[in-house]
Structure formats: C-alpha cells, structure tokens
Amino acid sequence: MQFNKILIANRGEIALRIIRTCREMGIKTVAVYSTADRESLHVRFADEAVCIGPPSSAESYLSIPRIMAAVEITNADAIHPGYGFLAENAEFAEVCGEYGIKFIGPTAEQIRKMGDKITAKETMVKAGVPVIPGSEGLVKDLKHGLKSAKEVGYPVIIKATAGGGGKGMRVVWEEKDFENAYSMARNESKASFGNDGVYIEKFVEEPRHIEFQIAGDQFGTVVHLSERDCSIQRRHQKLVEESPSPFMTDELREEMGNAAIKAGKAINYEGVGTIEFLVDKYRNFYFMEMNTRIQVEHPVTEEVIDHDLIKEQIKIAQGEPISGKNYYPTLFAMECRINAEDPFHGFRPSPGRITSFHSSKGHGVRVDTHVYAGYTIPPYYDSLIAKLICRARTREEVIRKMERALDEFIIEGVKTTVPFHQRLMKDPNFREGNFNTSFLNDFDLKA
C-alpha cells in the first residue's frame, strides 16, 4: 500500500523533518498548526496546512477530534505523529484505525504494553531481558513501599508508572527519607499524568544511559540499528547524544543488541522504536523503558549508518518488509540540542523573537531546525529550536568539528544552550568519554 498523503500530527523541526522525507518519496503532506505556529516553516513547506486551534496544546496538538477533522477535510490516508504530543497515545492509534487511517507507528496494544512501566517490566522479564531489581508491581501503600525498599536495598528510586521526563521520580538513600519522597513522587505523578501509581527500583550508581534503536516490520522481523549514548542530561532531560558510545565494547554491543531485539519480538513490535538501558560501571545493563516512536536524537543513528529512519517508518507502515540485518556504526556522530533556554540561570526558558540566525555548515555538519531570523519562539511548547549534528571518522574529530560548528552558530534575540555546549566540548572528562548520567551535577554552569 503506497500512501498518497500523510498528515503530520506535530510541529516544529520534527514536522519539517518528516515533510522532507515525504517529498523525496513522492508523498503529499498536510501540516496542522496552532495559531501560535502560523509562521513556522513546517506550515510553509507542507503541501497543505490546517489550523487546528489556539496555542494551548490541549486545544490543538493534543486534540484528537480536531486532528481527525483535519484528516477528513484533506483526505489524508495516514498520520505520522512525530515525537511527543500524541505519538505514544494508544487511544489515538485506535481512533486512526477506526477511521481507516494508518497510524505510522506501533499498534495500540503495543503502545499500551510498553507505555505502562510495570507491564513493560513484566514483559521484559518473560522475554529474558535483564531488568533492574525492584518491587513486584505497584506500591500499594507506604508500608508496602518501605518493605519493598528494604528488600531491594538502599539506595532506591521511586518512579511513576505513567511517568516520563523525570517527573514523579525520587531517589532515596536512607530509610528515614522514604516517606517524604514517596509522598512527593505520588503527588507529582498525579499532577503530571493523572495517575499516582509508583513502583520501586534499585538505584543504579554511576550509570550510563545507553539506548538501542530497533525496527520491526509487519512480518515479525526485528533488527537493531546499534546504540546511542544519552548520558549527558540534566534532570533526566537529554542534552547531548552520540554514537557509538565511548563506553561500548564489541561484546557488550552484541549482548545489548540481542536484548533489544528480544524486547521488540516480545510484543511483535511494528515500526521504529528505542529500547533504553541503564549500564552500570561494571557494564551490567538493565532494561529501563521503551519509546514506541521516533526519538529526538534519531539523526545520530542516521549519520553513523547512513539510513533514513523516517523513510523506514513509512515503508514499514506501508507493509514493506525490512532487510532483516542489524546495522553497526561505521562513523562517529554527536548531537547537541539547541534549546531556547538560559543555561547559566537554571536552564530557564527563553521564548521571544529571533533577531539574527545563522546555522552552521560544512562537511559532516547537519542542522535540523524550524526557526529563522524573524521567527518568534512561542512560550507554549518544548524549548527545542534546533539540533546540531556532526559526523566524522573518530570521536575526537567529531568533537573538534562540533566546536567549530558551535562557534559559527549564531542565534540572537533569545538565550540558547550554545554556550553550555561550547563549554562542555572543552571539558577534559567529556573529551575522554569519562562521564555518566550525574556528570552535570558538578559541571560549572556559572556565567
């Protein structure tokens, strides 16, 4: 089945990224936008554009009825959800099926299995994928939580079962601090996700956050496309990603890749997705979660294996089989997320009008962005405004190239994370690959 027209249920750089691949495949596109995004490039470059509501996400990008109305009036035959918003919403995938519209991604059942972290963990245990020791199911009450934490052994981490982005998550080092942390995690989870369910896991010290890209077709084939190291993060929000991981060995890559394939096959996964692992300092790895969508950092993988992952998503959704072979990095790549944030004042958001904009260029440099000089960054959405990706033959060359590219990346009118990345690239521990997810806790973020 060849798609004629795809509606992109998203905004910003990922919407523009999808439009580009669709155009190369000869597929027409429909952009949807809120009134705040009227001047965004994804609106300009799509074949058609439909305004679906005011700036509030709840009344626009998260409104299933409004998006389906846009599908109906434009006669689109498929929807690409991008990442965020409705990308991992099982109800949205079901509604698409009821309307006879292909959801470019996994089935509603697959999303549900991996969206709830307790169910996902149970599924992985059955599939033989290593998981972090923790409570059996959700914590019923404080007494149950204290008992589970004692059995697992401190330090432990309390996590929201419906969580993401670090919300509903608390690390507890001693029993005396458990009650307060348990209460805070439940309250934050309830406020953020409408679900106060939490569970307990052993807190892995000095962990690396390493994820494996996978792809699965409609015929039961699942492959991996190697790893990305996402350990440079602040409050569980990724800032830099790279492949291959400087912590990886050939043996570990095979073990983790095979585990990622097991995870995908356990739910007969269809589409492109990511299996996220925590890896301790001894190179023991544990399943953390699965993202049943394209990732923000997917260009890193594209650059090291020379493969268009958006095109792969679309081909899988059209019913085409995948090759059945695993992919391994032949180059080195790194992505710096350029956010409209002030890194020297707690990374606080910095919306506003961009007065001057010059993106980096040159061999092995890629910039994915939807902004331009004169564009106004709205305060309603994620602060990501660009992704700077560099590719080279060695990690050292990538860092040198990234330094050069950051120096010539000009964004004026708003604060951005460019100065943070410039400082990070010069850090000797980062350059040596000596870091973990706590690296930025002691990093100098003074202006």
N, C-alpha and C positions, 0 to 999 in steps of 0.2 A: 504494500500500500504506500503510494507516494503522496505525501502531504502537498496540498496546493497553497494553504495559507495557515500560518501559525500566529496565534495571539500570544503576546508575551506579557504575562501577569506579573510584571515587576517594573522597576525603574532604574535610572542611573547607569553606571558603567556595565552592569551585567546585562541589562536590556539591550544596550548598544552592542555588546559583545555577541549576543545571540542573533541580532539583526544582521551582523556582518557574515556570520556563517550561513544563515538562511539565504542571503543574497547570492553567496557563492554556490549554493546548492540549487538555485533557481526556485526558491520557495518565497512567496509573498509574506509580508509581516504586518501585524497590527500592533501598534503601541497603545497602551492605556496609560492615562496620566491623571493626576490630581491637578487642581488649579494652581498649586504651588510649583508644579513641574512643567508648566506650559512652555517654558523656554528651554527645556532640557533637550540635548542632542538626540536622545532616543525618539523623541516625538518628531523631530525634523527628518530623521533618516528612515523611519518606517514607511511602508507603502501607504498605510492608513493609520489614523490616530483617533482615539475616542476618549473624551474626558469622562471620568467615572466618579467625580465627586470633589469635595473640598479637601484641604490639606490633611485633615485627620486621617490616619491610616485606617481606622475603624470604618470610616465612611468612604474609603476609596480602595486602596490596595488590599485591604483585608475583607472587603465586602464581596462575598461570593455572588449574591444576586446581581450586583452591578457589573461584575466581570462577566458573568454568564449572559447578561443583556448585551454587552459589547460583542460577545461571540456571536450571538444571534443576529445582530444587525450587520455584522461584517461577513457572515458565512465562513468563519474560520473553522477548520476541521481538526485542529489540535491546539493545545495550550502548553507553553513552556513556562514553568513557574519560577525559573532562576533559583536564587537562594534567599532565605528569609521569607517574610510575609507568609504566603500560603504553600510554600514549597514542600513542607513536611506535614501538611494538613490532610489527614485521611478522609475527612468529610468532603473536602474539595475534590479529591481524586474520585470519590464515589459519585459526586454530583456530575463531574465531567462524563463519567461512564453512563449515567442516566440520560444525559443529553446527547449521547452518541459522539462525544468529543474525546479524542485521545489525549490523555494526560501524559506528558513526556516525563516519565519517571516511574517509580515502582507502583505496585497496586496498593489499594487502601489497606489491605490485610498486611502487606509487608511493612508499610509505614507504621501501622499500629504495633506490630510485633517489636519493632526496633525503637519506636518513639517512647514507649514506657520502659524506663531503665531496668526495672525489676524483671519484667518479661524478657527484655533483651538479654539480661544476665543469665536467666534460667535457660534461654535458648542456646546461649554460648556454652554453658556447662554441658548440656546434652550433646552439643556438636564437638566437644573435646577441645574447645578454645580456652586457653588459660584466663582465669578471671581473678580479680583481687578478692581476697578473703573478706567476708562481711556478714551482715545479718541475713537471716533467712526471710526474705520478703520485706514488706514494710514494717517499720517500727510501730507497734500498736499504741504504746504509751511510754511515759518516762521510765517506768520500772523496767519494761522490756528493753528500752534503749540502753539503760545502764548495764543490764545483764549482757546484752549483745556486745557492747563496747568492751566490757571486761573479758569476754570470751575471745574477741578478736585481738585485743591487746592495744594499749595506747602507744603512739598517737592514732586517732581515728579521724575520719572525715564524715560529717553528716551531709547527705545530698538529697535534694528534692527529686522525687521520681519523675516529675514532669519538667525538670529543670533544663537550663541552658545558659550560656554566657556567664557562668559563675554565680547566678542568683540561686538563693536557697541552699547555700553551701557554707559550711563552717568546719574548721579544723579544731580538734580538741586534743590537747596534750596531756591533760590530767583529769581525773575523775571529778574533782571539785568544780571544774569549769563546764561539765557536761550539761547540766540542767539549763543554764543560761543560753548556751549555744544551740541546744535542741529547740528551745522556745523561739529563738531568733530565726533559725533556719525554717521552721514551720510557718512563722508569720510572713517571712519574705516570700516563701514559695506560694502561700495563699494569695498574697497581694500581686505577685507577678504572673502566676499561672492559673489561679482559681482552684488550686489543689494543694493541700498542705501535707500530703504524704511524703515521708522521708525514709531513707534507709541509711545504713552504716557500712562503711568500708574501712579497711586498714589504710592508713595514710602512708603512701609510698614516699620515703625520703629521698631527696636528690633525684627526682625523676626527670626523664626526658619525655617530651610529648612527641611521639612519632606515629604518623598515620600512614595507612596504605590505601592507595587509590585502587578501586576494583571496578569491573564492568561485568554485567551478566545479561545474556540475551533471553529471548522467549523460548529457547530450546534446552535450557538447563546448563548451558556453558557459563562458567565464571572464571575470569582471569584477574591477575593483579597487574598493576602498572607501576609497581615499585613505590618507594616511600617518600614522604616529606617530613622534615624535622620542623616542628612548630613550637619549640621550647621557649623562644623569646616572646614572652607575653606578659601583660600587666593585668592583674585581677582577672585572670583566665581569658583575656581578650588577646588574640594573636596580633603581633606587630610585624614580625619577620618570619618568613618560611623559606626553606631551602631543600634542595635535593641534589645529590644524595646526602643523607645525614652524615656529619663528620664523626658520629658515634657508631656508625654501622660497620659491621663486618659482613663478608660474603655469607658466612654460615648463619648469622643472625637474620640476614635478609631472606634467606631461603625459609627459615623457620617461621618468621613473621608473615612472609608472603603466603605460605601454605596455610597458616592460621586464618589469614584474611579470606582466602578462598573458601575454607571450611565455613566461615561465618556467612559468606554470601550464599553458599549452597544450602545452608541450614534453613533458609527461608525462600529458596528458589528465586534469588534476587534478580530483578529485571531493571536494567538501567545502569547509570554511573553512580557510584556511591563511595563512601570512605569509612574504613574501619580504623578507629582511633585507639591507640595503645599508650599505656604508661610503661616506660622502661626504666628499671632501677639501675643503680651504679654498677651492679654485677651483670647487667644485660639480661636480667629476667624480665619478661614482658607480660603485660596483663591487658585484657580487653577492657576498654573504658566505655565506649559507646559507638554507635554507627550513625553517620549522617546520610540520610537517604535522598541525597540531592547533589547537585554540583557544588563545589566549595569555592569560597572567595579565592583561595590560593591555587586553583586548578592550573593557571598559566605556568607555574613552576614545573609541573609534570609535563605539560605540553612542550616546554622548551627542552627538557632533557631526553624526551623520547620522540620528539617531532611528530606529535599526534594531536589532532583537533578533538578535544573531548566533547565539545558541544555537538559537533558533527556526529560523533559516536553515539551520543544520547538520542539524537534524532533518528539515526539509522536503526538503532535498537527498537525505538518506538514504532518505526515503520515495519517492523517484523523481520529485519535483516539479521542474519547470524553474525556473530563476532568471530574473529580468527581462531580463537582457542589457544593462543600463545600468550605467555607472560611477557611483559616489557621490562627492560632494565635500563637504568640511566647510562647514556653514552657521553654526556656532558655534565657540567655543573650549572645550576641556576639558583637564583635567590630573588625573593620578592620583598620589597618594603612597602607597607601600606601607608599611603599618604592620607592622613586624616585631617579634617579641619578642626584641629584641637591645639591647645597651648601645652606643650609637653613640660614646660617649666612651671606651670601652675596647675598641677594635678590632672593634666590632660583634659582640661575643661573645654567643652565645645566652643567653636569659634565660627558661627554662621555669619553670613554677610556677603557683600559684593566683591568679587574678584576684579581688581583693577588692572592687573597685569598677569599674564600667564604665558610661560614658555616651557614646553615639556622637553625632556632630554631626548637626544637622538644619537645615532651612531651604530656601528656594528655590534650586534648582540644586545641591544637595548630595546626594550618594549615598554610602552606606556598604555595602560588600559584606563581610560577616563571618559567622563561625560561632560567635563567642565571646560570653560574657555574664558578669555578676558571679557568682562561684562556680565558674566553669569552670576546670579545671586544664589548662594548656598542656603537652602531653606532650613529652619531650625527644627523641622518636624521629624526628620528621619536620621538614619545612621550617618555618622560623620565622615565615612569613607568617600574621598573625592578622586583618588587615583591610585593605581598600583604600578609601581616601578619594578620591572623585572629585568635582570641582567643574566646573560648566559656566556659561558667561556669554557675552556678546556680543563681548568683547575679551579679549586675553590679560591686560591689566592688571587687568581686573575679575576674571578667574579667580584671579589671584594674591591679590588683596585678599580674595576670598571664601575662598580656601584658608587664608589667615592667620587669618581669623575662625573657620573650621571647626576648624583645628588647636588654637586656643586653648580651644575648648569640648569637645575630645575628651579624655575622662578615662578613663585606664586605670591602676589602682593595683594593687600587688602584684607586678608584674614591670616590668622595664625595657623601654622601647619606643623606636622611632625617631622618635616625635613631636617631641622636642626638636631632633633633627637637621633635620627638615623645617621647623620654625619658623625655625631659623637660616638655612636655605637660601633661604626665601621673602624674607628681608630682604637677601640679598646683591645688590648693585647689578649685578654682571655677569650673574647669573642673571636678574634682572628685565629686563635689556636683551636677553636672548637670546644673550649673548656667552659661549658655553661649548662644549666638545667632550667626548669620552669621557675625557679626562685631567683634567677640571675638579676632581674631588675630590682629586686628588693633593696639591694645595696648599691645600685647604679646611681651615679651622680646626675641628678636632674635639676640642678640649680642653674639659673640663667647666667 
